[in-house]
Amino acid sequence: MQLKVNGEPFIFKHVCSDEEYGYPMSSQELHDFVTDSLIQAYAMKNVRCIRHDADFNSGADFSFTKYGKTISCKVICIDDIDEAAADIDRMYDDKDNYNPQMKRGFEEHGIIPRIYYAEAHCIDSEDIRYMAGGEYTIKFHPVQWLNNEKPTAAPKISDADLIKGYARAWENNDIYFMRDYLSPYFNADSDIAFDVVTSKSEYLDHFKYLQEKWQKNGLTVKSHLVTDDKTGEHGVIICVNNKASGFVTIDCKDFRISATHTHKLPVSHTEWHPYVDLYETHGDHHAPFLENDELVGYFRDGIKNSVPIYKVLTDIKLDEDEYKSDVFSLKIGYPIDSIYYYALIAPDKEGKTNQFVSAYPYLPGRAIVVQILDILEWSNKLEATIKCKYEYDGEEFIFHFFATDYFAYKPIYKVGNRIEIALAASSGNAKVASKGFSFEGQKALDFLSKMGKEPEYDENGNVKPVKFSTEKLVAFLVHDEKCPDEAEFQSPTESYHGDICFFNFRWPIRKRLITIDSHTQLKVPLYFRADFDIKTGDPLTGNLWLSGRMAHPGIIDNRTNINGVFATVEFARTANFILDYIKLNGVKTEYELDTIVDIFQQIELFPGYKLFCAKVGTTEEYYYKFYIARPFKFFEKKREPNGGYSCTTEENDHPKGIVPDTSVNTIPNVLDRIGVRFNSSQAIFEALLLHIGEHLLPRKGRYYEYRRYYFSREQLKGNTIIEDSDYSWSDLRPSVYFNSLNSGTITIHYWDESRGLVRELYTFINSEGHIQFQSDATFILIEYKEEESDLLFIDGD
């Protein structure tokens, strides 16, 4: 805030006697001069101020009235802005003692307390900072100390929507938008007028005053969103009767408008569209997995052998037709693959034919928590690019990623939500970057001369090269706003879970962990094909595509209340009953598990079928598996409609009660022989326990893989690695999320002695009355370190 005349800072003259001229002013003299100068500036703008003396006992230097409210003003002279920051900290840390008189005036009489931090610059002397009799330019930084504004409950919206809403509010006299979306700590300043607003209430009064004035005089108001061609700043030009009043730039924080700044009109500007038209194509995203001439054949053959992952009733737009329909997500790939494709299939508006909507890589990612800032939905309403913010250790990084599961989780992908995503990157042209460069000879001399340094010479009298290392360089550069999820990158690399994975059964894909932001140290796995050697630590460069998906469906700040997420004691009761029963009674192949069936209260077996356990493998190496069979007295192979066989284990052709590995496929699938209440999270969870039963039951030999599942809070006790981590029971408890009546996701966690804390995501879908599970993703949340093995289980469990 600075008084200007004809665009130039106004000069304030300090008046003193001839004897005082040229001497340094005391702090009190400086304070009085700056205060009088501020009152003079207001007087020049026709604002009448009242100077306060000790008799006022107000704690202020002067006051004035604005929109019927009294504003008391205290001036504090500072040498630099850091002094103001320190005083503001004291202002809020010690409210009762900072200025008791101004605080009392605010609480008892509603007098607004405003602090003006003043920077005075003497233009007459370089030796004496504050010379008596000198001429000064003065900048003021006003802050309202106290206010009683409260946050509003209005929905969180993106920065672009805030700016558009602000412009429309001025044009349409929408006081309600201003009330909802101005921050409680709002302030406004102007380069044009010597004026400032330090509170939301004051700005609302300002807004109402101008709107009433314009309406009374029959004036029309129009707003325009523009970009200053010189500075690149986005803002709003408000025109009253076609006369522009200024260029307003807007600060947004925490999904509210926190400040506005009014500037002179730009010399030139262009129309600004807050939402950019994205390219909406996956053309380059198929690299490094498929060549362009392979796409059609891969998708045609892949869809024939695909499995459904999600089935969601949602809005869709195809060929200019907008309607609501069931949309299927199909998983394309071989079971051995680590990388899959997802294909979106939807019927046309008449429901006569299925449309191939889109297909894209579905990559294993690394789990991080982000806050959504904006949703750039594609025109088909099924895909979207997400703008988000990642925070770590006081730093933040804003970036975009393509959400590969957007259509399935639209209720969670909302502006303002904090969600946990699995973020990954892929590159079709990654290569080893240069590790550095150097200047030699004359170039070295020229560079050293610019830096003001003397050259060094070798033993032969030659100038030593000036060397630069780029081994640790981290760069992430988005070049096109129409594809903000793509960027040029460079980063040193780290090893990542084996460094090799497979796509399309036979194609090895390299993977390395790279850093895409040096401040937050955000690391993501990068997938690429390469015919070159790369060692851990080598820098990579190229172009990448960022994609992500839910790593834990739910809103981080509100997981327990989100619609569709259930985590109840029934989950723990059911799972722990099985574990306790097995621990007490063991498992025998000839034993019919009627007792365990009793605990599954939400699912039903087909008539005539019962639940059994099969021991699979050999006597030296085996595991158990749940299966369903008819309880015949003697073994009888009987072909079933699903292609398997019904059998008993009381008497069979394996005297030791062990089913060879080769016979596993003849065991009828449990999930094809049970009924599930799809509107019940408990029923879905019970079905999952049968699906993962082999990991709950004993095993031996090469089949051994110790998993300690966490079904209840008590099971976390004893693992100090988890107890000392950032993960709590709300993060690790089992959860079931329905994204439709027919599909959803289950999240479970376990401790693996070879890997650490692992999260498993399973998708489930209602397939013609039967439930199908697909393993969607596995995330290692805490990596196991052998040297810390003594910390695992205090009780020796």
N, C-alpha and C positions, 0 to 999 in steps of 0.2 A: 504494500500500500504506500504510494508515493504521490504527492501532489505534483501535477504537471500543468504547464501552461504552454499552449501551442506545441504540445508533444514533447517539451523539454522539461526536465526536473526544475521545480521552483526553487529559487535561492532564498534562504532565510538569513537575515542579518542579525547578528548578536549586537545589542546596544550596550555600551559601557562608557565610562568616563575616559578621558585622555590618559589619565594616570594608569588605568587598568589595562588599556589596550596593549595587546601583544603578550600578555602574561597567560599562563595556563589557568583555565577555569577550575574552580573547586567542583566536587561531585554534586553539591547542592546547586551551585550556579548552573551547571550543565543540565541538571534535572529541570530547574525552573525555566531555562531557555527552551528546552525541547518541549516541555508541556505547553508553554505559551505559543510555540510555533504550531503545535497540533491544534490548539484552540483557534489560532489565526487561520489555519487551513480550513477548518470547519466553517468559520465565519465567511470565508470566501465562497463557500458552497451554500450559504444562507442557512446554516445550522447554528442556532443560538446555544452557546455553552455557558454554564455557570461554574465559575472558579470556586473551588472549595478551600477553606482555610481550616485551622485547628478547631474552630468553633463548630464546624459541621460534624466533627467526630464520625466521619463516614469511611475513613480508610482510603478515600479516593482523592484524586487531584481535581477533577471536574466532572460534570454530568451534563447530559442533554436528553431531550425527549424525542422518541421516534415511534411512530404509529401508536401514540398514546402510552408508551411505556418508557420508564426512566432507565437510562443506561449510565451507570457510574463507572468512571474511567480512571485507571491507575497507570502511570507512565514509569517504565523501568528502562534506564539507559544501559545498553550492552555494547561491548567491543566487537563481538561476533555472535553468530547464531547459536554456537555451542553453549554460550552462557544462558540463552533463552531456554534451551533444552534442559539444562540442569535445574533452572528455576521452575520449569513446568513439572519436572519430577518431584521437586519439593512441594509444589502446589498440591499435587494429588496424594503424596505420601503423608502430608501433615495438614489435612484440610482444616482442622479445628484451630490451629495456631498460625496458619499462613497469613490471613488477614481477617481477624475476627469481626471487625466492623462491617466489611463488605459482605461477609458470610451472613451476619445477622440481618443486614438490609435485604438480602435475597430471600432468606427464610421467612422473615416477618412481613415484608412489604412488597416482595416480588421485584425488587430493583435488580436489574441485570448487571452482574459484575464483569467488567471487561478489562483485560490487561493489555497495554500497548508496549511491546518491546521495541525500542527505538535505536537505530544505528545512525549516528550523526557523522558526516564526513566534512571536515574543514577543507575548503578549496583554496585557502589563502596561505597555508603553511604546511610544509612537509616535516618540519622539526617538532612543532608543538601540535599534538593531536587535537586538543580542544582549546583553541586560542581565543581569548577574550577579544571581542570586536570583529571576529572573523565572519566570513560568509559560509553557509553550510547547505548541503543537500541532506535530507533526512528520509530514511525508510522506516516505516512502521509495520510491525507484525502483531496484529491484534488477536487475542485469544479470549474466548469466553470461559471463565473459570468454572462456574457452576451452572448446571441446567437440570431440569426435571423431566427431560424427554425420555420416553420409553420405547423400546424396540417394538415394531409392529409384527403382526402374525401373517402378513401378506406372503404369498408364495415366492420362493426364490426364483429369480429370472436372470437371464444372461446379461452381460454388459451391453450387448447390442440392443436387447429389448429395453434395458433401462434408458439408453440414449434415445431410442425411438419414442419411448413413452414420455420422456421429458419434453421432447419436441412437440408431440401431439398434445400434451397437457397445456402448453402455452397457447397452442392454436385453438384448442377446444374448451379452454377454461375448466380444465379437469383438476380441481383442487384435491379430489380423492386420490388420484395417482400420486400427487406430491406428498400427501399425508402418509401414504403407504410406503413410498419408496425413497424418501429422503432419510438419510441416516440420522440417528439421534444426535450424532456429533457433527452434523453438517455445517459447512461454512462456505462463504462465497466472497470472491474479491474481483476487482475490476481494474484494468489498466487505463480505462477511458475516464471513469468518474472516480472522484476521491470518496469512495464508499466501500463498505465492507459489511458482510452479514456473518455473524458468529454463532448462529443457532438456527435450528429447524423452525422454531416458532417465529422468529424474526423474518425468515424467508417466506413463510406462509403468509404473514402479514403483508410483506412486500408484494407477493404474487396477487393477493386479493385486492390490494390498493390499485395496482396497475390495471388489473382486469376490470374493476369497477370504473376506473377513469376512462379506459378505452370504450367500454360499452356505453357510458354516458355520452361520449362524444361521437358515437357511431363509427368508431374505427374498426377496421378489419385486421386480423392477425394471421400471418402465415409463417410457417417454419420450414427450413430447408436443411437437410443433412448434407454437409460438404466436407471436402478435404482441402486443406491449404496446400497449394501446389509447391510452395517453397519449403515449408517445414514438414509436410506430410501428416500434420495433425488432423484428426477427425473432430468435427464439432457441429454446432447448430447455429444457423443464422436466423434470427427472429426479425420478421419484417412487419412493421405497423403502417398500414396504408401504403404498402409497397416501399417503405423506407426502412433500410436495414439499420438495426440498433446496435449491432456488434456481433462478434464471433465468439461463441461460448464453447469452451472445451470442458469436458466432464470427467471427473475422477470417480471410479467405482471401486468399492471395497465391501467384501462380505455380502454381495448381492444387493447392495443399496448404493444410492448416489451419495458420496461422501463430501464432494466439493465441486464447485463450478468456478471457472475463471473466464472473465469477459475481456476480450482483446479487440484491438482495431481490426477492421475488416481486412482479410487477406488481399494482396494485390491481385492475385488470380486464384481461382478455386474451381474444382470439378465436383460434380454430384457424387455423393458417397452412398453406396448400398451396403449396409451393415452385414448382410448375408451374401457371401460370395457364391456364385454358381460353380459348384464343384464339377470336375470332369466326370465323376460317377462311372468310373471304369476300372477294371482290374487288369488292364492290359499288361503292365510291367510287373504286376504282383505275382505272376505265375513263374517268373524266374526266381530261383534257379531250378525249379521243379519240372516244368514242362516247356517244351518249345512250342511256338505258335502252331506248327503243323501237326502237333500231337494232341491238341486240346480236344477236338471233336471226338476223336476215337477214344480217348481216355474217359471222357465224361459219358459217352454212349455206353461203353462196356462197364464203366464203374457204376452207373445207376442201376444196371441190371442186377448187380451183386451187392448193392448198398444195403445199409440197415437204417431204419428211421431213428432219429435221436429226439426230435421235438415235434409236437403237433400242437399248434397254437392258433386259436381263432383271433384274428387281428385285422386291422385296416390294411388295404393293399391298393396300389394304383398300377394298372397295366394297360398299355395302349390307350391312355387317356380315360380309361374306365376306373372309377374309384368305388370300391365296395369292400365288404367284410367277408372274410373267407378263412377256412382252415389252411394253414401253411405248414408244409412239412420240411424239416431239415434232414437231409440224408447224409450219412457218413460214408465216404468213398475211400477205399484203401484196403490193404491186406492186413490181417491181424498182427503180422510181425512188424508192420510199419510203426514208426514213431510219429510220422507226419501224415495227416490225412487231408482230404478236401471235404468241405461242406457244400452241398448243393441245396438251393432253396427251390422248392416245387410248390406251385399253387394252381388251382383250377381257374379257368377263365370265368368271366362274370356269369355265364349261363351254366357253369359247372359241367360242361360237356367234355372238355379236354384239359389235360394237365399242361401247365406252362413251365418251362425251364427259366426261372427268374435270374439266378445268379449262381456263381460258384467261385470259391476262393480257398486258399490254403488255411488250414486250421492248425496253428503251431503250438507246441508246448512252450509255455512262458514262465516267467519268474514273478512270483506274487509280490505286489506292492499295493499300498493304499494311496488313492488319489481322491481329489475332490473335483466333481464335474463343474465346469464353468460354462459350457455351451454344448448344445446338441445340433450338429449339422446333418439333419435328416435328408436322405436321398429321396428323389422324386417317387421311387417305388414304395416308400414308407416302410420298407423292411430292412434297409441298411442305413448306417449312419457313421459319420466321423465325429469323434468325441474330443472336445477341447477340455483339458483338465490341468490340475495343479498338483505337483508332487512336492512335499515338504520334508526336509530333514535337517536337524541341528540348526534351526533358525534360518536356513536357506530355502528357496523355492525355485521350482523349474516348471514352466508352462509349456505344454506340448500337445499335439494331436495324435490320436490313434484310431484305426478302423476297428469298430466293435464287431467281432465275428459272430456274436450271439445277440445282437441288438434286438431283433424281432422277437426273441424269446423272453427278453427281460426288460421290455419297455417300461413297466411300472417302476423299475429300479434305476434305469438310466434317466434320471431327472436332474436338472440344474440344481446345484447345491448339495446333492447327496455325496457323502464320502463312502466309497466302495473299494473293495479289494479286487484287483484285476490281475490276470496273468499276462504280462507284457512280453512281447517277442519282436524280433526284427528279422527280415530276410533281405538278401542282396543278390542280384544277378550279375554284378560286375566287381565284387570285392577282390582286392589284390593287396599284396604286401606294400605298405607305404615306405617312402624314403625315410631313413632313420636320421637324416640331417643333411646339412649343406654347409658350404664354406665360401668365403671370399678370399681370393688370392691376389697377390701382386698389387696393381694399382687399385683394384676394387677394394682390397683390404685397407689400403691407405685412405681411400675416399671415405669408407665407412667409419674408420677410426677418427678421421678429421671431423666428421659430422658429430661424433659422440664426444669430441673433445679429449680423446685419449691418444697417448703416444704409442707408436708401433713397436713391436718386439722383433728382433732379428735373430736368425739362426746362425750357426757357426760359419756359414758361407756368406753372411751378410745379406741374405734374402729376408724379405718381410715374412714373418710367420703368418700362416693363414688364420683368419678369424672364423672359428667353427661354431655352428649352431646345431643343437640336437632337437629332433622332433619325435624322439621315441615315445615320450610321455604326452605328446600333444593330444588334446581332446577337442574335437570340433563337431558341431551339429548345426548344419545350415539348411534351412528351408528356403527353396528358391522360387516356389510357385504357390501362391495362396489358394489356387484351385485344387491343389493336392497337398494340403498341409501335413498329411501323415507320411510324406516322403521327404527325405533330406539327404544331403551330402554329408558324409561323416569321415572322421579319422579317430582312431583310438588304439591304445595298447590293448592286448588281448590277454585273457586268462582262460585256463582250462575250465571246461564245463561238462560235468557228468558224462565222461567217456569220450567226448569230442567228436564222436561219429554217431549218426543215426541213419535210418533208412526211409526211403520213399519209393513207392511203387515196387516194393519187394526187393528190387535189385540195385537201386541207385543209392550209393552212399552219399550222405549230406554231411558236410563239416559243420561243426557248431563251436563257437567260442563266446566267452562272455566279454562284452565291450562296455565302455563307459560313454554315455551320451550327454552327460552334463558334469562338468568338473566341480561345480559348487556343491551340489547335493550328492555327488558321486553315484548317480543313478546308473545302475548296470542292467543290461538286458542281454539275453542270449541271441546271438546272430547266427542264422542258418544260411549256408552258401555252398555252392559246388566249386571245387578248386582242383586244378591239376598241378598245383605247386605245393612245395613244402612250407609249412608254417609252424614255428615253434612258439611255445607259450611266452608271452611278452612281446612278440613281434607286433608292430603296429599294422593295422588294416585300414584301408580307405576305400571309398566307393560311394554308391548310392544305396539307401535302404528304405524299406517300408515297415512302419510300425503297426502292429495289430495286437489286439488284446481281447480278453473275454473274462467273464466272471471267474474269480478264483475262490469265491465264497459268496454265493448268491445271498444278498441281504445288504442293508444299509449299516455301515460300521457304527454310526452313532445311535442306532435304534433297532438293533437286530431282534430284540425280543418282541417288539410290537409290530414289525413289518407284516403286512398281510401275506399269509401263505407260509410263513416260517414257524415251525413248531419244534420245541425242544422240551419235552416233558419228562417227568419221572417214569412214565410208562416205558419210554425207550430203555432206560437203564434197568428197570425191573425185568423186562422181557429178556434183554441180552444177558444180564447177570444171572438170571435163573438158569440159562443154558450153561454158562461157564461154571457156575457152582455145581450144577447137576453132574456135569462131566467130571469135575474135580473130585466129587464124592463117590461117584458110581463107575467112572470110566466109560469107555465106549466099546461095545461088542457088535460085530457085524450081524450076529444072529439075534440081537436084541431089538425088538420093535419099540420105537421111542414114543409110546403112547403118552408117557408122562410129559415129555417135552411138547407134544402136540397140544396138550391142554393149555399151555401158556399162550399159544397163538390164538387169541380170541377174536381177532379181526379178519382172519383168513379162513377159508374153508377148503377141505380136501374134496376131490371128486368122490362120489359115492363108490364104496368098495375099495378105495385106496387108503393106504396108511404110509406113514413116514418111517424110513429106515436109514441106517448108515451103511455105506459100503467102504470097505478097506481096500484102497487102490494101490497097486504096486507089488512089492515082494515082501517077504518077512523081514528083510534087512532095511529096505527103503520103502516107506509107505506114507500115505495120508488118507484121511477119511473124507467122505463126501455124502451129503444128504441126497437121498433119492426116494422116489415113490414107487410102490409096487402093490399088486394085489396080494393079500395074505394067504396064498395057497399053502397047503400042508407040505407038498413036495415040489421040487423045482420043476418048472414047466416054462419053456420059452414060448412066448406068445407075441406075435407081431402086433404092434400098436399103430394107430393111424399116423402118429408123428414119425414113424420110421424106426422107433426104438423097440425094446422088448420089455414086457412085464416079467418080474421074477421075484422069488423070495430068497432069503439068505439062510433059512433054516436048514435046507439041504440043497446043495448044488454041486456042480462039477468041479468045484475048487475046494477040496477037503479042508484046507487051512483057512477057509473063509476069506480069501484074498482075491479080488478081481484084478486080473492083469491090466496094465495100461492100455493094451490093445482093445480091451472090452469095455472101456469107459463109455464109448459112444452108444453102447447097447443099453445103458441105464436110462430109463425114462427121465426127462427133464422135470424137475420139481415144479418149475414155474408154469409148465404146460398142464399141470394137474391140480392147480389150486385156483380158487376164486378170490379176488382182491376187491375190497371196497375202495374205489379210486378217489372217493372224497374223504378218505381217512388217512391222515399222515401215519397213524399207528400201524395200519394195515400195510402201507408201503414199506415202513421200516421192518415189520415182521418178514415180509417177502425178501427184503435185502439180506436179512440175517440168514435165510436159507440159501440165498445166492452166494454169499461169501462164507458159507458154513465151513468149507475146507480150511479156512484160516482160523476158525475158532476151535477146531478139533485137533487132537494130537497128531503129530507127524514125526518122521524119522528119516535120517540119511540125507541124501541130496535134496529131498523135498523140504528139509527143515528150513523154515524161515520164521524166526520168532517175531510175532506181532503182539504188542500189548495194546489192545483197543481201549479207547477212553469213552466209556458209556456213562460214567457218573463222575462227579467232582472228586469223590474219595479216591478214585483210581489215579488221580494226578499226584497224590501225596507220595513222597519218597523220591520223585525225580527232580532233583534240585536244578538240573539244567533248565527244565521247563519253568520251575518255580521262580528262577532268577531271570527269566526271559520276559519279553513284552506280551506273551500270550497268556490269556486268562481263560477261565472255564467258559465264558461267553463266546470265546473264539473257537474252542475245541469241542464243545458238545455237539452231538449229532443234530443235524437239522434237515428238514424236508421242506423244499420250496416247490409249490405248484405254479407253473407259468401258464397253465390252462387246466381244464377239467381232465385232460388226457395225458399230460406229460409234466415233467418237472425234474428237479435235481435233488440228490441226497449228498450231504457232506459228512464224512466221518474222518476220524484221526486215529493214528496208532503210533507206537514207538517201535522202531525196527533197530535191532542191535547192530546192523551193518550200515544203516543209512542215517538214522536219527528220527526226528519228529516228521511224520509223513501225513499229508492230507490227501484223501481220495475223494474224487467227485464221480458220482454215477448219475447218468440220466435214466429216467424211466418213462415208459410210454405204454399206453393202453393199445394193445394190438389185437383187435378182434376179440376182446374180452379177456385176453391173457396179458400179463405184465411182462415186459422185456426190459432188462437192464443192459446198459452199455457203460463200460469204463470210459469216462470222459477225459480225466486228467489225473495226474499224480504230482504233488508238489512236495519237495523237501523243505520244510519250514525252518528246521534247525538241523544243520549237518552234524552227523556224529563224528567226534574226534576221539581216536583211540586213547590218547593220553589223558582224556578226561573220564575214562570208563569207571573210575572209582567214585564218580559223582552220580552215577545213574540211579541206583536204587539203594537208599540208605538201609532199608530193612532187609536187603539181600534177597528180594523177591525175584 
